[in-house]
Amino acid sequence: MTARRLSAAVLAAVAIVGAVALPASAADHARPERPRVEISAVQYDSPGRDDRSRRSLNKEWVELTNTSRRTVDLDGWTLTDEDGHTYTFDDYRATVRIHTGEGRDTDSDLYMDRRNYVWDSYSGTAALRNDHGRLIDDAAWGRHHLY
């Protein structure tokens, strides 16, 4: 009987040690954090008079934010609305605001170079897709129809 109890105690101890050691081992091989880019804000109704001026068009924008610690290469990613207006990114890697109108691209501001408004003032959806066409994030307002 003592040999059985001793064997059972040893097996129980091995099982406990194995269970405790497993999470430590799994933590050593944790998957790296996946980059996360999200639509953080949308200014869909350009403040002021809608006169399609450069100033008015550039007050309409979508802001993207990288919430991970890793740099994300947005080359080939797209930003679209429900009507199919599409902006394709060229090698950009940080938080950025995409303005509808014309302007000179900087580290924090990109321009679609459009002469008409893109984001509907009453309802709409902005969709961010990666270079493989996979939906990464979207933002909707008003009577929105997510796609």
Buried (B, 14 or more C-beta within 10 A) or exposed (E): EEEEEEEEEEEEEEEEEEEEEEEEEEEEEEEEEEBBBBBBEBBBBBEEEBEBBBEBBBBBBBBBBBEEEEEBEBEBBBBBBBEEBEBBBEEBBEBBBBBBBEBEBEEEBBBBEBEEBBBBEEEBBBBBBBEEEEEBBBBBBEEBEEE
